[in-house]
Amino acid sequence: MSLQTPPAATAGSDLPAVTEKGSFLGYKMGEDSFVPPSVEEEEEEDGEKEKEKLPPILTASNTAAGGLERGAKSQFSTFSNFISTINQKKEAAGSSSSPTQLVIPNIKNVRDLPPICLDVRQKQRISIDTLPPEPKAPVPPESSLPIRTKTMKDFQEDMEKAKSSGDWKAVHDFYLTTFDSFLELNAAFKKDVSLPFSTIEDSGINAKFVNAVYDALLNTPQDIQKSVLKGIINGLLQEWKGPRTKDDLRAYCILLQNPQFSNTSTYVIYAHLLRQIATLAEADHHFLAHWFKKISQRRFKQLVDRLLQFISLRLFPAKPEEFPPMIKCTWWIPSATKVLALFNAANSLANPAIIPYMDFYNSTLDHIDLMEEYHNWQCYGNSHRFSFCQYPFIISIAAKKVIIQRDSEQQMISMARQSLVDKVSRRQRPDMNMLFLNLKVRRMHLVSDSLDELTRKRADLKKKLKVTFVGEAGLDMGGLTKEWFLLLIRQIFHPDYGMFTYHKDSHCHWFSSYKCDNYSEFRLVGALMGLAVYNSITLDIRFPPCCYKKLLSPPIVPCDQNTPVGISDVSLDDLCHIIPELAHGLSELLSYEDNVEEDFYSTFQVFQEEFGVIKSYNLKPGGDKIPVTAQNRKEYVQLYVDFILNKSIYKQFAAFYYGFHSVCDSYALMLLRPEEVEILVCGSPELDMYALQRNTQYDGYLKTDLTIRYFWEVVLGFPLDLQKKLLHFTTGSDRVPVGGMADLNFKISKSETSTNWLPVAHTCFNQLCLPPYKSKKELKQKLIIGISNAEGFGLE
């Protein structure tokens, strides 16, 4: 799929003029409906003409461009079964004096997509999660606005009268006048036409009035709705001279909220509106993003969903004849995505976020060739060639996982091929073991053996991992690897080991600030996390959110080894996720109303205990002589938080960072948010055993068999700790992968052994072998014994 960056919108070429016969934008005004344009009537796109590039807002970093060639083309699952059919029942259009919905006869039985962003699998990390510093631009003079005195109350009274009397003239005149031009939109909806409202935080739009007008619009007669669309065309056709004014931006903000754009028959108009917004100057985008964050949550979500649905239906139209050919509107999807990026920026600016970041996911993209998108992004970066990877906030975590897995597989194959070539070139006999990262460890010396093996085989880290426990007969088809990860993590994070401190209040681990001579074990933990992501293993690690933010600072290891790594902007909220008591105390200091200097008697110092000795550190030069006052307490708190989360553990975290990136040095990491890295590493801790029951496969049993019914009655009645033990017993991990329980491919097989035997698990295949126990009591007893003694491997 080749998509172009939308060219700059110009009045003459964007839209055909409204004709006297009422034909506009390729849609002919009729009695009751619009007629879709023919191919010949749709505007021609001149591929050779100069196109204005969009401002570099919210795209992935230019470092992604490097001419890398790893992104091989591969196809995701087909979408033929993905699109569901819904019949849109429409009543015949009534008289022009009665309220009707906008009727478009030619889109009956439209096959629509499932709701966007509601699936459990759907769950941006973009290079910049917020807008860049606001550029200073000259403010063009505002045009004088006509005087309109109608208030929201007047409009609502007119609507009530029209509904009761059937006379819609007053309402029709209002809509006809208001949407006739950008000036009229401002005259109607601006809070005070005499004020410029040129600040970035206040749009000056009477939002309640706008909402009332749009809420009523779809309940008006069809001719009124047509008049609104015709007026929008007039506004979009305006001859633009010079930069846009704030009144123009207000008009765009108002028009974007029009609920008519949820109808596919208006998509051509909607697309041109989106293109004009997408091609605005960067300074204008700043204003719009700040204005968007003031929209109510419900309406904000509606606007996001409308843009997502527009992209989905342009990619996979239920009826292709509804839309112009893709070759003539390659700019539709880039325009919509860039406008969606403004809403994502607004969501990031708001604190707390207006909607969850997962609501920007478009699961439709799971069904396109995302590896081609990834390849294009790697090769062309942020050039004029569009790629969804420039806007990763729209790509679901499930799709990102696939990209990372495919990229990892390609790197594994490349490393294995290179090893094979080296062997042959030295005239040595190839060995299958050379294709893997083979680790041999003793259970009694797990940490030291693992560290030695990973250090010695550093060049093989990107090969497929295989683990052997010395003295055990188990063959690693995946289960031993899971066991190795679990036991190693358990030992390293034990409080007696001293590498990490467990905070009971926040239930998470944090790096010990104790100084030492060798930080190689922190590098080992980072490599473990990297290997887990690389080999699609979920780990039971409880790090706070800021750990993953630091892990992506930066997402690609810098070439200059003197460049600091793992340093991120941290706040009191980040500290609260680790040491809530300390964060609360600092928050109290910020809000203290009496004499800060005398009552707290603090200086710009921090004290820490190290091996029984209290040590002091200055937060700034001469900090021990600088008192904390009401004037400098904000600086003190920020320096304190930065010291705890960045400076005091810099060497520990830097080793951890380099360990992780020694395995995961893929550009795909630039697609991830910190929260998404956490999900890839740890999976989800929330178990849905009913979902596991629905997705379980059976071999030798039927789901209606008595033993299976006993099994699920017992498991669903287990407390959470036993359910986690069962999951660990059968899969090697008690965490749920990104795709949910369905991705476990859990299977229960019938064991023909005696019912005196305990259940057996094949963790390599997520398989439970269950003897046909005769009673529920016996099954429960044997199952609890089995899952509670689940260490070690053997061969049957």
C-alpha positions in Angstrom: 0.0 0.0 0.0 1.5 3.3 -1.1 0.1 6.3 0.6 1.2 9.9 0.0 1.5 12.8 2.4 -1.5 15.0 1.7 -0.7 18.0 -0.5 -1.4 21.4 0.8 -5.1 22.3 0.5 -5.8 25.0 -2.1 -9.2 26.4 -2.9 -9.1 25.9 -6.6 -8.0 22.3 -6.7 -9.4 20.7 -3.5 -13.1 20.9 -4.1 -15.2 21.6 -7.2 -17.3 24.7 -6.8 -20.9 24.5 -5.7 -23.0 24.6 -8.9 -26.4 26.3 -9.3 -28.0 23.0 -9.7 -26.9 22.0 -6.2 -24.1 19.6 -7.1 -21.1 19.8 -4.7 -18.1 17.8 -4.0 -19.3 15.2 -6.5 -22.6 14.7 -4.7 -25.7 15.7 -6.5 -28.4 17.3 -4.4 -31.7 15.5 -4.9 -35.0 15.3 -3.2 -34.1 12.7 -0.7 -30.6 11.5 -1.2 -27.0 12.1 -2.4 -25.7 10.2 -5.4 -22.1 9.0 -5.1 -19.8 10.5 -7.6 -18.5 8.6 -10.5 -14.8 8.1 -11.0 -14.7 10.8 -13.7 -16.4 13.3 -11.4 -13.9 12.8 -8.6 -11.1 15.3 -8.7 -7.8 14.3 -10.4 -4.7 14.2 -8.2 -1.7 15.6 -10.0 1.2 13.4 -8.8 3.8 15.6 -10.3 2.8 19.0 -8.8 4.6 20.4 -5.8 3.2 19.2 -2.5 3.5 21.1 0.7 4.9 18.8 3.4 3.2 18.6 6.7 4.9 19.9 9.8 6.8 17.3 11.8 4.3 16.9 14.5 4.2 13.7 16.5 6.1 11.5 14.2 8.7 9.0 15.1 12.3 10.1 15.3 14.3 10.7 12.2 16.8 8.2 13.6 14.5 5.5 12.3 15.8 6.3 8.8 18.9 4.3 8.3 18.3 2.3 5.1 17.9 -0.9 7.2 16.6 -3.8 5.1 15.3 -6.1 7.7 11.6 -5.5 7.2 10.7 -8.4 5.0 7.2 -8.5 3.6 4.8 -10.8 5.3 1.0 -11.0 5.4 -1.1 -10.9 8.5 -4.3 -12.9 8.8 -6.8 -12.2 6.1 -9.6 -9.8 6.9 -12.4 -11.6 5.1 -13.7 -13.0 8.3 -13.0 -9.8 10.2 -15.6 -7.6 8.6 -19.1 -8.3 10.0 -22.3 -7.4 8.2 -24.9 -5.2 9.7 -28.1 -4.2 7.9 -28.8 -0.5 8.3 -32.6 -0.3 8.3 -33.8 3.0 6.9 -37.3 4.4 6.9 -38.5 6.1 3.8 -37.9 9.8 3.8 -41.0 11.8 5.0 -42.1 15.2 4.0 -39.6 18.0 4.3 -41.4 19.4 7.3 -40.9 16.3 9.5 -37.6 15.3 11.3 -35.8 12.5 9.4 -32.3 11.1 9.4 -30.1 11.8 6.5 -31.0 9.0 4.1 -28.5 7.6 1.7 -30.2 4.8 -0.2 -27.0 3.6 -1.9 -25.4 2.5 1.4 -28.0 -0.1 2.5 -26.6 -3.3 4.0 -23.2 -1.7 4.5 -20.8 -4.2 6.0 -19.4 -2.4 8.9 -16.3 -3.1 11.0 -16.5 -4.1 14.7 -16.2 -1.3 17.1 -12.8 0.2 17.2 -10.6 -0.1 20.3 -13.0 -2.2 22.4 -11.3 -5.6 22.1 -9.3 -6.8 25.0 -6.3 -7.3 22.7 -6.3 -3.7 21.8 -4.4 -2.0 24.0 2.4 5.6 20.3 5.0 5.3 21.9 6.0 8.1 19.7 9.3 9.9 19.8 7.5 12.9 21.4 4.4 12.2 23.5 3.7 15.9 23.8 4.0 18.8 21.3 7.3 20.5 20.7 7.8 24.0 22.2 5.2 26.3 20.7 6.7 28.2 17.8 6.2 31.9 17.7 4.3 33.0 14.7 2.9 36.4 13.7 -0.8 36.6 14.5 -2.8 37.7 11.5 -5.5 40.3 12.0 -9.0 38.9 12.6 -11.8 39.8 10.2 -14.8 41.7 11.6 -17.6 39.3 12.5 -21.3 39.8 11.7 -23.5 40.3 14.8 -25.7 37.3 15.7 -27.8 37.5 18.8 -29.4 34.1 18.9 -28.5 32.3 22.1 -28.6 28.6 23.0 -31.9 29.1 24.8 -33.4 30.8 21.7 -32.3 27.9 19.5 -33.8 25.3 21.9 -37.1 27.2 21.9 -37.1 27.3 18.1 -36.5 23.5 18.0 -39.4 22.9 20.4 -41.7 25.1 18.3 -40.6 23.4 15.1 -41.2 19.9 16.5 -44.7 20.8 17.8 -45.9 22.9 14.8 -44.0 21.2 12.0 -42.7 24.6 10.8 -38.9 24.3 10.5 -38.3 27.7 8.8 -36.6 29.4 11.8 -34.4 26.4 12.5 -33.5 26.0 8.8 -32.6 29.7 8.5 -30.3 29.4 11.6 -28.4 26.3 10.2 -28.3 27.8 6.7 -26.7 31.1 8.0 -24.5 29.6 10.7 -22.7 27.1 8.5 -22.4 29.3 5.4 -18.9 30.4 6.2 -16.1 30.4 8.8 -17.1 34.0 9.8 -20.7 33.0 10.4 -19.5 30.0 12.6 -17.5 32.4 14.7 -20.4 34.9 14.9 -22.7 32.2 16.2 -20.5 30.2 18.5 -17.8 32.6 19.8 -18.4 33.5 23.4 -17.7 37.2 22.8 -17.3 38.4 19.2 -15.5 41.6 20.4 -12.6 39.6 22.0 -9.8 37.9 20.0 -9.5 34.8 22.3 -6.0 34.2 20.9 -4.6 32.4 24.0 -3.7 28.8 23.7 -5.7 27.6 26.6 -9.1 29.2 25.8 -10.6 28.7 22.3 -13.4 31.2 23.0 -15.9 28.7 21.6 -19.3 28.4 23.4 -19.0 24.6 23.7 -22.5 24.1 25.2 -24.1 25.9 22.3 -22.1 23.9 19.7 -23.1 20.7 21.4 -26.8 21.6 21.5 -26.8 22.5 17.8 -25.0 19.3 16.8 -27.2 17.1 19.1 -30.3 18.5 17.4 -28.9 18.4 13.8 -29.5 14.7 13.2 -33.2 15.1 14.2 -33.9 17.8 11.7 -35.4 17.4 8.2 -33.1 16.2 5.6 -33.1 19.5 3.6 -31.6 21.2 6.7 -28.9 18.6 7.0 -28.1 19.0 3.3 -27.9 22.8 3.8 -25.3 22.3 6.6 -23.1 20.1 4.3 -23.4 22.6 1.5 -22.4 25.4 3.8 -19.4 23.4 5.0 -18.3 23.1 1.3 -18.6 26.8 0.9 -16.3 27.3 3.9 -13.8 24.8 2.6 -13.8 26.4 -0.8 -12.8 29.8 0.6 -9.8 31.4 -1.1 -7.0 31.5 1.5 -4.6 34.3 1.5 -1.8 34.3 4.1 -1.8 32.4 7.4 -4.9 31.2 9.1 -6.5 33.4 11.8 -7.7 32.2 15.2 -11.2 32.5 13.8 -10.3 30.0 11.1 -8.9 27.6 13.7 -12.1 28.0 15.7 -14.1 27.1 12.6 -12.1 24.0 12.0 -12.5 22.9 15.6 -16.3 23.4 15.4 -16.7 21.6 12.0 -14.6 18.6 13.1 -17.3 17.9 15.7 -20.1 17.6 13.2 -21.8 14.2 13.8 -22.8 13.9 10.1 -19.2 12.8 9.4 -20.0 9.5 11.0 -21.9 8.6 7.8 -19.9 7.2 5.0 -21.8 9.3 2.4 -20.1 12.4 3.8 -16.5 11.0 3.8 -15.4 12.9 0.8 -16.3 16.2 2.5 -14.8 14.9 5.8 -11.5 14.0 4.0 -11.1 17.5 2.6 -11.7 19.0 6.0 -9.1 16.7 7.5 -6.6 17.6 4.8 -7.0 21.3 5.5 -6.5 20.7 9.2 -3.5 18.4 8.6 -1.7 20.9 6.4 -2.0 23.8 8.9 1.2 25.4 10.2 2.8 23.9 13.3 1.8 26.9 15.4 -1.8 26.3 14.5 -1.5 22.7 15.5 -0.4 23.8 18.9 -3.5 25.8 19.4 -5.8 23.0 18.2 -4.2 20.4 20.4 -4.6 22.6 23.5 -8.2 23.4 22.5 -9.0 19.7 21.9 -8.1 18.8 25.5 -10.9 21.0 26.7 -13.5 18.8 24.9 -15.6 16.6 27.2 -14.5 13.0 27.6 -17.5 11.5 25.9 -17.3 13.8 22.8 -13.5 13.5 22.7 -13.9 9.7 22.5 -16.5 10.0 19.8 -14.2 12.2 17.7 -11.3 9.7 18.1 -13.6 6.8 17.2 -14.9 8.6 14.1 -11.4 9.1 12.8 -10.4 5.5 13.5 -13.6 4.3 11.7 -12.8 6.6 8.8 -9.3 5.0 8.5 -10.7 1.5 8.8 -13.4 1.9 6.2 -11.0 3.6 3.7 -8.6 0.6 4.2 -11.3 -2.0 3.9 -14.5 -0.5 2.4 -17.5 -2.7 2.6 -18.6 -1.4 -0.8 -15.6 0.0 -2.7 -17.9 1.8 -5.1 -18.9 4.1 -2.3 -15.5 5.8 -2.3 -13.3 7.2 -5.0 -10.5 4.8 -6.2 -7.6 4.6 -3.7 -5.2 5.9 -6.3 -7.1 9.1 -6.4 -7.3 9.7 -2.7 -4.0 8.3 -1.3 -4.0 11.4 1.0 -7.1 10.4 2.9 -5.5 8.1 5.5 -2.4 10.2 6.1 -4.6 13.3 6.6 -6.9 11.4 9.1 -3.9 9.9 10.9 -2.2 13.3 11.3 -5.4 14.9 12.7 -5.6 11.9 15.1 -2.1 12.7 16.2 -3.4 16.1 17.3 -6.0 14.4 19.5 -3.3 12.0 20.9 -1.1 15.1 21.7 -4.1 16.7 23.4 -4.6 13.5 25.4 -1.0 13.5 26.5 -1.2 17.2 27.5 -4.2 16.6 29.7 -3.4 15.4 33.3 -4.9 12.9 33.8 -5.4 11.7 30.3 -8.9 12.2 28.8 -9.1 8.7 27.5 -6.8 5.6 28.0 -4.0 5.4 25.4 -5.4 2.1 24.3 -8.5 3.9 22.9 -6.3 5.2 20.0 -5.5 1.6 18.9 -7.0 0.7 15.5 -7.3 -3.1 15.5 -8.0 -3.0 11.7 -4.3 -2.4 11.2 -3.7 -5.9 12.6 -4.9 -7.1 9.2 -2.5 -5.2 7.0 1.1 -5.9 6.1 2.6 -4.2 9.0 6.1 -5.6 8.3 6.0 -3.7 5.0 5.0 -0.6 7.0 7.9 -1.2 9.3 10.3 -1.7 6.4 9.1 1.5 4.8 9.6 3.4 8.0 13.1 2.0 8.5 14.1 2.9 4.9 12.4 6.3 4.5 12.0 7.6 8.1 9.9 10.7 8.2 10.1 11.6 4.5 7.1 12.3 2.4 6.3 8.5 2.3 3.6 7.7 4.8 3.8 4.8 7.2 1.7 4.0 10.2 4.9 3.4 12.1 5.4 7.2 12.1 2.3 7.3 14.3 2.7 4.2 16.5 0.0 5.3 19.0 -2.5 3.9 16.4 -0.9 0.4 16.3 -2.2 -2.0 18.9 0.1 -3.8 21.3 -0.8 -7.1 19.7 0.4 -5.8 16.3 3.5 -4.3 17.8 4.3 -7.6 19.4 4.1 -9.3 16.0 6.4 -6.7 14.5 8.9 -7.2 17.3 8.7 -11.0 17.0 9.1 -11.0 13.2 12.0 -8.6 13.6 13.6 -10.8 16.3 13.1 -13.9 14.1 14.9 -12.2 11.2 17.8 -11.2 13.5 17.9 -14.8 14.9 18.0 -16.3 11.4 20.7 -13.7 10.4 22.9 -14.6 13.4 22.4 -18.4 12.8 23.3 -18.0 9.1 26.4 -16.0 9.9 27.5 -18.7 12.3 27.0 -21.4 9.7 28.9 -19.4 7.1 31.8 -18.9 9.5 32.0 -22.6 10.3 32.0 -23.6 6.6 34.5 -21.0 5.7 36.9 -22.5 8.3 36.2 -26.0 6.9 34.6 -27.1 10.1 31.6 -29.5 10.3 28.4 -27.5 11.1 26.7 -28.4 14.4 23.0 -27.8 15.1 23.9 -26.4 18.5 25.7 -23.5 16.9 22.3 -22.2 15.7 21.1 -21.7 19.3 22.1 -19.8 22.5 22.8 -22.9 24.6 23.0 -22.3 28.4 24.1 -25.1 30.8 23.4 -24.2 34.4 23.4 -25.9 37.8 20.4 -25.3 40.0 22.6 -24.8 43.1 24.7 -22.1 41.3 22.0 -20.6 39.1 23.0 -16.9 39.2 26.8 -17.3 38.8 26.4 -20.0 36.1 23.9 -17.9 34.2 26.1 -14.8 34.4 29.2 -16.7 33.2 27.3 -18.3 30.3 25.8 -15.1 29.1 29.1 -13.2 29.4 31.0 -16.0 27.6 28.3 -16.3 24.8 27.6 -12.6 24.4 28.0 -12.9 20.6 25.1 -15.5 20.5 22.5 -13.5 22.5 20.4 -13.1 19.4 20.1 -16.8 18.7 17.2 -18.9 19.9 17.6 -19.6 23.6 17.9 -23.2 24.9 18.5 -24.1 28.5 19.9 -27.3 30.0 19.9 -28.0 33.8 23.0 -30.0 34.5 22.1 -33.5 35.8 18.5 -33.4 34.5 17.1 -35.2 31.5 14.6 -32.6 30.4 14.7 -31.5 26.8 14.1 -27.8 26.2 11.2 -27.3 23.9 10.3 -24.1 25.7 9.5 -25.3 29.2 13.0 -25.4 30.7 13.6 -21.9 29.4 10.5 -20.6 31.2 11.7 -22.5 34.4 15.2 -20.9 34.1 13.7 -17.4 33.8 11.4 -18.0 36.8 14.0 -19.3 39.2 16.7 -16.8 38.2 14.3 -13.9 38.7 13.2 -15.2 42.0 16.8 -15.5 43.3 18.0 -12.1 42.0 15.1 -10.2 43.4 15.3 -11.8 46.8 16.0 -9.1 49.5 19.0 -11.1 50.8 20.7 -10.7 47.4 20.9 -6.9 47.9 20.5 -5.9 44.3 16.9 -4.6 44.6 14.8 -3.2 47.4 11.3 -4.4 47.8 8.8 -1.6 48.9 5.8 -3.1 50.6 3.6 -0.1 50.3 3.9 0.0 46.5 4.5 -3.8 46.0 7.3 -3.2 43.6 11.1 -3.5 43.4 13.6 -0.7 42.9 17.3 -0.6 42.4 19.5 -0.6 45.4 21.6 2.6 45.6 24.5 0.8 47.4 27.8 1.4 45.6 29.8 -1.6 44.4 32.8 -2.4 42.3 31.0 -4.5 39.7 27.6 -3.9 38.2 27.6 -6.9 35.9 24.7 -8.6 37.7 22.5 -5.6 36.9 23.5 -6.1 33.3 22.5 -9.7 33.6 19.0 -8.7 34.8 18.7 -6.3 31.8 19.8 -9.1 29.5 17.2 -11.4 31.1 14.5 -8.9 30.3 15.7 -8.5 26.8 15.9 -12.3 26.3 12.3 -12.6 27.6 11.0 -10.1 25.1 13.2 -11.5 22.3 12.0 -15.1 23.0 8.4 -14.1 23.9 8.6 -15.2 27.5 6.6 -13.3 30.2 8.4 -12.6 33.5 7.1 -12.1 37.0 8.9 -8.8 37.6 7.4 -5.9 39.6 9.1 -2.7 38.5 7.4 0.7 38.7 6.2 2.4 35.5 9.1 4.9 35.5 11.6 1.9 35.1 10.2 1.3 31.6 10.3 5.0 30.9 14.0 5.1 31.8 14.5 1.9 29.7 13.4 3.8 26.6 15.6 6.9 27.4 16.7 6.7 24.6 15.0 3.7 22.9 18.1 3.2 20.7 21.5 2.9 22.3 23.5 6.1 21.4 26.7 5.7 19.3 28.6 8.0 21.7 29.3 5.9 24.8 29.7 9.1 26.8 26.0 10.0 26.3 24.0 9.4 29.5 21.5 6.6 29.3 18.5 5.7 31.4 17.9 9.4 32.5 14.3 10.5 32.1 12.2 13.3 33.2 10.7 12.2 36.5 8.1 13.7 38.8 6.5 13.3 42.2 4.0 10.9 40.6 6.8 8.6 39.6 8.2 8.6 43.1 4.7 7.9 44.5 4.6 4.6 42.5 7.8 3.5 44.4 7.9 5.2 47.8 4.5 6.7 48.4 5.3 7.8 52.0 8.2 9.9 50.9 6.2 11.3 48.0 3.5 12.3 50.3 5.9 14.1 52.6 7.4 16.1 49.7 3.9 16.9 48.5 3.1 18.2 52.0 6.2 20.4 51.8 5.0 21.9 48.6 1.6 22.8 50.0 2.8 23.9 53.5 1.5 27.4 54.2 3.5 28.4 57.3 7.2 29.2 57.6 9.0 26.5 55.5 12.5 27.4 56.4 12.0 27.5 60.2 9.6 24.6 60.5 11.3 22.1 58.2 14.9 23.3 58.8 16.1 21.5 55.7 18.9 22.1 53.2 19.5 21.0 49.7 20.9 17.7 51.0 19.7 14.1 51.0 20.8 11.4 53.5 21.0 7.7 52.7 22.0 4.7 54.8 24.6 2.5 53.2 25.7 -0.6 55.1 24.9 0.9 58.4 26.6 4.3 57.7 24.6 7.5 57.0 25.9 9.4 54.1 24.9 12.8 52.9 24.8 14.1 49.2 24.3 17.6 48.0 21.5 18.1 45.6 23.3 21.1 44.1 26.8 22.6 44.6 26.9 24.0 48.2 23.6 22.4 48.9 24.4 21.8 52.6 24.5 25.6 53.0 21.3 26.4 51.1 18.1 26.3 53.2 14.8 25.1 51.8 12.4 28.0 51.7 8.9 28.7 50.3 10.6 30.3 47.2 12.9 27.4 46.3 11.0 24.3 47.6 9.8 23.3 44.1 13.4 23.2 43.0 14.3 21.2 46.1 11.5 18.6 45.5 12.4 18.2 41.8 16.2 17.7 42.6 15.3 15.3 45.4 13.1 13.2 43.1 15.7 13.3 40.3 18.4 12.2 42.8 16.3 9.2 44.0 15.2 8.0 40.6 18.1 9.0 38.4 21.4 10.1 39.9 21.7 7.8 43.0 21.2 4.6 40.8 22.8 5.8 37.6 25.5 3.1 37.4 23.2 0.4 38.3 20.5 1.4 35.8 23.0 2.1 33.1 24.3 -1.5 33.4 20.7 -2.7 33.4 19.9 -0.5 30.3 22.9 -1.8 28.3 22.0 -5.4 29.3 18.5 -5.1 27.9 19.6 -3.3 24.7 22.4 -5.8 24.1 19.5 -8.2 23.2 16.7 -5.8 22.2 18.4 -3.3 20.0 15.6 -3.2 17.4 14.2 -0.1 16.0 10.8 -1.6 16.8 11.4 -0.4 20.4 10.8 3.1 19.1 7.2 2.1 18.5 6.5 1.3 22.2 5.2 3.3 25.1 6.7 2.5 28.5 3.4 0.9 29.5 3.6 -1.4 26.5 7.2 -2.5 27.3 5.9 -3.5 30.7 3.1 -5.6 29.1 5.6 -7.3 26.7 8.0 -8.1 29.6 5.5 -9.1 32.3 2.3 -9.8 30.5 -0.9 -9.2 32.5 -1.2 -10.3 36.1 -5.0 -10.4 35.9 -6.3 -14.0 35.3 -9.6 -14.7 33.6 -10.1 -18.4 34.2 -13.5 -18.3 32.4 -11.7 -17.1 29.3 -9.2 -19.9 29.7 -12.1 -22.4 29.9 -13.7 -21.0 26.7 -10.4 -21.3 24.8 -9.2 -24.7 26.1 -8.7 -27.5 23.6 -9.2 -31.2 24.5 -7.5 -34.3 23.4 -9.2 -37.6 24.4 -11.8 -35.7 26.4 -14.9 -33.8 25.5 -15.8 -30.7 27.3 -19.0 -32.4 28.5 -17.1 -35.3 30.1 -17.5 -35.7 33.9 -13.8 -35.4 34.6 -13.6 -32.1 32.6 -16.7 -30.7 34.4 -15.1 -31.7 37.8 -11.8 -30.0 36.7 -13.4 -26.6 35.9 -15.6 -26.6 39.0 -12.5 -27.1 41.1 -10.3 -24.6 39.2 -12.9 -21.8 39.1 -13.3 -22.3 42.8 -9.6 -22.0 43.5 -8.3 -18.9 45.3 -6.1 -16.6 43.1 -2.8 -18.1 44.4 -3.8 -21.6 43.4 -5.0 -20.4 40.0 -1.6 -18.8 39.4 0.1 -22.1 40.5 -2.0 -24.0 38.0 -1.1 -21.6 35.2 2.6 -21.8 36.2 2.4 -25.6 36.4 1.0 -25.9 32.9 2.7 -23.0 31.0 5.8 -22.2 33.0 4.5 -18.7 33.9 1.7 -17.3 36.0 1.3 -14.3 33.8 -1.1 -13.9 30.8 0.5 -13.0 27.5 -0.4 -9.9 25.4 -3.1 -11.7 23.4 -4.9 -12.9 26.5 -5.8 -16.4 27.5 -6.6 -17.3 23.9 -2.9 -17.0 23.0 -2.0 -19.6 25.5 -3.3 -22.5 23.3 -4.0 -24.4 26.5 -4.8 -28.1 26.1 -6.1 -30.8 28.4 -5.2 -34.3 27.3 -6.5 -37.6 28.6 -3.8 -39.6 30.5 -4.3 -43.4 30.3 -2.3 -43.9 33.4 -3.7 -45.0 36.7 -5.8 -42.6 38.7 -3.3 -43.0 41.5 -1.0 -40.8 39.5 -0.7 -37.0 39.7 -1.4 -34.8 36.7 1.5 -34.2 34.4 2.3 -31.0 32.5 4.2 -30.3 29.3 5.0 -26.7 29.7 6.6 -26.6 26.2 3.2 -27.1 24.7 1.0 -25.6 27.5 -0.5 -29.1 27.9 -2.0 -30.7 31.0 -2.3 -34.5 31.0 -5.1 -35.4 33.4 -6.0 -39.0 34.4 -9.8 -39.8 34.5 -10.3 -39.3 38.2 -13.6 -40.8 39.4 -14.6 -38.1 41.9 -14.3 -34.3 42.3 -12.6 -34.7 45.7 -9.9 -37.0 44.3 -9.3 -34.7 41.3 -9.0 -31.6 43.6 -6.6 -33.4 46.0 -4.3 -34.7 43.2 -4.3 -31.4 41.3 -3.3 -29.3 44.4 -0.5 -31.7 45.2 0.7 -31.5 41.6 0.6 -27.8 41.1 2.2 -27.1 44.6 5.3 -29.2 43.8 6.2 -28.0 40.3 9.9 -27.6 40.1 12.2 -29.9 38.1 11.9 -31.7 34.8 12.2 -35.3 33.7 11.4 -37.6 30.8 8.4 -40.0 30.8 
